[in-house]
Amino acid sequence: MRTTPGTTTAITITDTSMRDITLKPTTLRSATASGRIRLGAEGIAMVRERRVDKGDVVECARIAGIMAVKQTPNWLPHCHPIPVLDAHLDFEPEDDALAIRATVRTIAATGIEMEALTAVSAAALCVYDMMKPHVDTGTLRIDGIHLAEKKGGKTQFGRKAKAGRAAVIVLSDTVAAGKKPDTAGRSVADGLADAGFDIAGYEVLPDEPEQLDRRLRAWLEQRPDLIVTVGGTGVGARDRTVETVQPLLSTELPGLMEAARGFGQARTPYAMLSRGIAGLAGGTVVCTFPGSRKGAEETLAAILPGLVHLIEVCRFSRPHEGGYT
């Protein structure tokens, strides 16, 4: 806490840090921002007819906007530097104003709306600077800058389930024997609960295929929307989760775990060693997560949008004819 000299007002100083986005999946993201600058009828006529002393207003403003997109993280402390894959600005003369619209696209783990808003703001300021010798300051006015559209990320690809029952089964000899606490399974259960799932069950088993098979079949009789096993996906002699789960699947969904391994591989060189699989067992989605907490959390982060889509949009949780074997 600091006190300004000559005053008794206390100012609390807190640490400022950028938001951690390491567990956010990359998606194609776009943002469109709009705004306008009022120039009056005569000012608009000068812009249309290119009679402004400083040059072509629209093209200068376009360049200013594109340059501003690239500088956004340098101006705004909480903006992450991200690749700008596309940026363009459009200008539409109105009766007494110039409308500005900027669209920016990226493939990244965070949104690009601030870049679009910054582009419109910088373009409008450029117009203001070029027109101030010709238009009185009472007429010149920037207004209406706002985010018009945003796509990608959680806005488009939901990470929250409106409803769904999930069971989490942890496979670990040491945890089952009480030699160490479970962190990976608990983290997965908490993550699913935060995503809107009702955790119908959580249990810990040793790495015994027969026990896992019995518990999986018992859970499948209850028809939950999702079963997640945690552990047993490696190459050890007792890592038999994959071999136990695979015969129960009626439809394999290799893309889920391919996405998880790709996501993890960008964060650790060992993700490629996971043998995890996923698929449908009747109307239930079954996924096999790695046993480390980090690996389990990364897997959930990578496939959660797909799980929500499977369960809610494709409605795989509805009753199916026939069994799961």
N, C-alpha and C positions, 0 to 999 in steps of 0.2 A: 504494500500500500504506500502511495506517495502523496505528499501534501504540497500543493502549489504555494510557492513563497508568497507571503503577505495575505494568505487566506487560511481559512480553517476547513476548507472543503477537502474531504478525503476522496481520492480517486483510486479505485481498485484496478490494478494491472493484472490481466490474466494472460496465460500463454495462448498464442495463436498457432494453429497447425493446419495443414491441408488434410482434408478428409481421406481416410484410407480406402482406396478402391481396389485393392489387390485381389479381392474375392469377387469382384463384379465381372461378369462375362462380357466380352466385346461383341457388339452388334453394330449393324449399319444404323447410323443415327443421322437425322436431319432436323434442321430448325429453320423456320422462316419468321423474320421480324419485319414489321412495317412501321412507318412514321411519315411525317410530312413537315415541310417548312413553308410557311406562308410568306409570299413575296409580293402580293398585290397583282392586279391585272397587268400593269406596265412591266413589273419585274418578270412575270411569266412570259410576256411577249419578248423581252430581251433575251431570255434563256432560249426560247424557241428559235429566235432569229440569229442567235449567236452574236449578239451585239455587246457582250460583256467585256470590259477592258482586260480582265485577267485571263480570258480564254474561254474555251468550251466548258461550261459549268457542269454539264452532265458527265462528260468523260473524266474531268478532274475529280468529281465526286465519286465516280465509280472506282477510280484508282485509289482514292483515299479510303474507301470502304474496304477494298480488298487488302490493302496494307494494314488496316486496323484489325482485320480478322487474324492476321499472323501475330499481332502484338498483344492480343487480348490477355494471355497469361502474364505478360509483363506489367500490365496495368492493374489487373484485378488479382489480389494476393491469393485467393482461394481457387482460382481457375487452374486446372491441370494443363500442362502443355500436351496437346494431342495433335495427331496428323490431320491436316485439312486436305481433304481429297477433292472437294468441289466447292467453289464459292462464286456466286454471281449476284449482281445487283440490277434491278430494273427501276426505271424512273417513268412516271406518268404525270405529265403536266395537267393541272386542273385549272379552274377559272382563275383562282388567285393563289394557288399553292402548287408545290411540286411534291408528289407522293413518291416515297422511296420504299422499296421492298428488297430484302436481302435473304437469300437462301444459301445455307452452308451444310455440307455433308462430311461425315467422317465414319470410320470404323474404329470404335474405341470403347473403353469401359465406362465412359462418362459422357454426358450430353454436350451438345455444342450450341445451346441456345444463347449463351453469353457472347459467343463470337458473332452470331447473327445480329444481336442487339447492338453490339459494339460497331458492327459494320454500318448499320443504319445511322447510329449516332455520329460516327465520324464523317459519313457522307453528308449528313445534314449540316454539320459544322463547317465542312468545306464549302458548301453552297452559301452558308451565312457569310463566310469570310470573303467569298468572291462577289457577293451581291451587296455588301454593306456600303460600298461607295455609291450605289445606285438606288438603294431603297432605304427609306428612313427607318430608324430603329423601332419606332412605334408599330410599324407594319411587319418587320422581320420577326418571326416567331417560330420556334421549333416545338411541335407538340405531337401527341398521339403515338409516341414510340412504344411498341408493345410486341410481345411474342404472339404471332398469328397462328403458328402451327409447330408441333413437335412430334417427331416419330422416332421409333426405336427405343431400346432399353425397356425399363419396366412400364413405361407409358404404353407401349405396344405389345410387349411380351410379358404377360402377367407373372408375378412371382408370389401371388397370394391366392390360395385356394378358397373358394366360397364355402366349400364343405368337403369333407373327406376323412375317412378313418384310416389310420396307419398303425402298423405294428413294427417295432424295432427289436431285432434279435442280435445280441452280441455273441460272437464266437471267440473265446479266449480261455485257454487252460489256466493261466495265471489269475485272471480276474475271477473266473468261476471258483478257484480255490481260495479266494480271499487274499491273495498275496499282493495285489495292487488294485487301486480303484479304477473303475471304468471312466474314461473321459471321452473317448471317441463316440460311443453309443449315446451317451447323455447329450453330447453336443449335437448329434444328428436329431435326436428326439426334440431337443429344444428348438433347433432350426426348423423342423417340420411344424412344431406348434406355433412358432412365430409366423410361419407361412399359412396358417389357418387350418392345419390338420388337427383332428382330434386324435390324440395318442391313445389308441385302444389297448395297447400292451407294450411293455418293455421287459425283456428278460435276458439273462446271461446264461450261456451254455458253454461247456467245454468243447474243444475241437473234436467232437465225436459225430461222425456222419449219421449214425442211426438216430441219435437224439435229435439232431437238427431235422432230419427227414420227418420224424414223428411230429415235431412242433410245427413245421411248415404245413403239413397236411391238416393238423388241427386248426391252424389259423385259416387256411384256405376254405375249410368248411364254414367258417364264419363270414367269408366273403368281404374282407376289408378292401378298401380301395388300393392300399399300398402296403407291401411288406419290404422292409429294408434289413438285410443282414449286414453286420459290421464285423469284418475280420475273416481270415481264412482264404484270402484271394491271392496270397503270395505263392512262392515256390517251395515252401518248407514241406517236410514229410507229412505234417498234420494239417496242412492247409488244404482242406477238402470241401470247402463251401461250394465252389463252382461245380464240382462233380455231383454234389448232392442236389443242388438247385436245378441244374440243367434238365434232368429228366422230367421235372414237373412243369416245364414251360410248354405251353401249346403254341406260342409264337415268340420267337426271339426278336429282340429289338437291339441289334448291335450298335446302332448309332448313339444310343444313350451313353454307353461306356466308352465308345470311341471319343465322344465329346469330352467325357470326364478325363480320359487319359491325355487328350490334347491340351485341355485346360491345365492339368497338373504338370505336364511336361514343360510348359512355359515357366513353371515355378520351381520345379525340382527335376533333376535328370533321372530320377528313379521311378517316375510315374509310369513309364513304359513297362515296368515289370509287373504291374497289377494284371491279374487275369480276370478281373471282374466281368460279369455278364448281367444282362437285364432282359426282361421279356414279360409276356402275359401268361399267367396261369389261370385259365378261365377268364373271369372278369377282374382279376387282381393283377396289378403291376408289381413285379418282384425285381428288386435291384440288389446287387451284392457290392457293398462298399469295402474299401480297404480298412484295416484295423487301426492304423495310426490316426490320431485326432486330426492332424493337419491334412492327411489324405482324405479322410472322411468329410471334413468341412469343405475342401476344394471340390470333391465329387458332388456334394449337394449343391454348392454354388453353381457348378457347371450345368447340372441337368434339371434344376428346379423349374425353369420355365417349361421345359419339355414335359415334366411330370404334371404340372398344372394343366397343360394343354391336353395331355392324354386323358386325365381324369375328368376334367370339366367339359372341354369342347368335344372330344371324341367320345366321351361318355362310356369308357370301357368298364366303368364300375357297375353298369346295369347288369341284371342277372342274364346269364348265358345258358343256353341249352347244353347239356352234357357236362362232364366233369373237367378236371384239370390234368388228367393223366391220359 
